[in-house]
């Protein structure tokens, strides 16, 4: 359900943004935006349209992992200095 996904990805987002207090403050918003985009895509693109339009929470996990890898590619100083707007460039 939406609430379950939100709870799971809220936890993921808090964990991957833990080094930066400014980013940690928007972790709930990031998780909500990710789940909203996922659910919206799931509603819009159905297997009835194209058989390969199958969405699973794996997509959200990959997205979370991409954000994490983007953050870890930065040195510690840049991770801590990043503003929330910088997350858009990571994934």
Secondary structure, 3 states (H helix, E strand, C coil): CHHHHHHHHHHHHHHHCCCCHHHHCCHHHHHHHHHHHHHHHHHHCCCCCCCCCCCCCHHHHHHHHHHHHHHHCCCHHHHHHCCHHHHHHHC
